[in-house]
Amino acid sequence: MHGIFGALVFALSPICTFIYWLRFRIDPKWEYLQKWTLIAASIMLATVVLMKIAQPQASPLNVWAGIIQRCSLLSFYAWVFTFALGLKKQ
């Protein structure tokens, strides 16, 4: 179960932020979050790709897989926190 839901979270988090980025481009109220959302989505996409490359034991990136995963989670949670603060101000 952990592997299935983990894969879903890491696959859907960049998609989620890219969708919000598209929405923020249209709405002037969220203009201040456009850049941060695009940066966070790009970081998450890059880390998901790197995690996929690092998955085989023989991969030279395998020793860095945990740190790559934490970078993805950190950027997603920081984005969610920033977005939540923006919602609170609305």
For each residue, the residues with C-beta under 8 A, 3 or more apart:
1: 4 5
2: 5 6
3: 6 7
4: 1 7 8
5: 1 2 8 9
6: 2 3 9 10
7: 3 4 10 11
8: 4 5 11 12
9: 5 6 12 13
10: 6 7 13 48 51 69 72
11: 7 8 14 15 48
12: 8 9 15 16
13: 9 10 16 17 44 48 72 76
14: 11 17 18 41 44 45 48
15: 11 12 18 19
16: 12 13 19 20
17: 13 14 20 21 37 40 41 44 76 79
18: 14 15 21 22 41 45
19: 15 16 22 23
20: 16 17 23 24 37 83
21: 17 18 24 25 34 37 38 41
22: 18 19 25 26
23: 19 20 26 27 30
24: 20 21 27 30 31 33 34 37
25: 21 22 34
26: 22 23
27: 23 24 30 31
28: 31
29: 90
30: 23 24 27 33 34 86
31: 24 27 28 34
32: 86
33: 24 30 36 37 82 83 86
34: 21 24 25 30 31 37 38
35: 38 39
36: 33 39 40 79 82
37: 17 20 21 24 33 34 40 41 79 83
38: 21 34 35 41 42
39: 35 36 42 43
40: 17 36 37 43 44 75 76 78 79
41: 14 17 18 21 37 38 44 45 79
42: 38 39 45 46
43: 39 40 46 47 71 72 75
44: 13 14 17 40 41 47 48 72 75 76
45: 14 18 41 42 48 49
46: 42 43 49 50
47: 43 44 50 51 68 69 71 72 75
48: 10 11 13 14 44 45 51 52 72
49: 45 46 52 53
50: 46 47 53 54 61 64 68
51: 10 47 48 54 55 65 68 69 72
52: 48 49 55
53: 49 50 59 61
54: 50 51 59 61 62 64 65 68
55: 51 52 59 62 65
56: 59 62
57: 62
58: 62
59: 53 54 55 56 62
60: 63
61: 50 53 54 64 65 68
62: 54 55 56 57 58 59 65
63: 60
64: 50 54 61 67 68
65: 51 54 55 61 62 68 69
66: 69 70
67: 64 70 71
68: 47 50 51 54 61 64 65 71 72
69: 10 47 51 65 66 72 73
70: 66 67 73 74
71: 43 47 67 68 74 75
72: 10 13 43 44 47 48 51 68 69 75 76
73: 69 70 76 77
74: 70 71 77 78
75: 40 43 44 47 71 72 78 79
76: 13 17 40 44 72 73 79 80
77: 73 74 80 81
78: 40 74 75 81 82
79: 17 36 37 40 41 75 76 82 83
80: 76 77 83 84
81: 77 78 84 85
82: 33 36 78 79 85 86
83: 20 33 37 79 80 86 87
84: 80 81 87 88
85: 81 82 88 89
86: 30 32 33 82 83 89 90
87: 83 84 90
88: 84 85
89: 85 86
90: 29 86 87
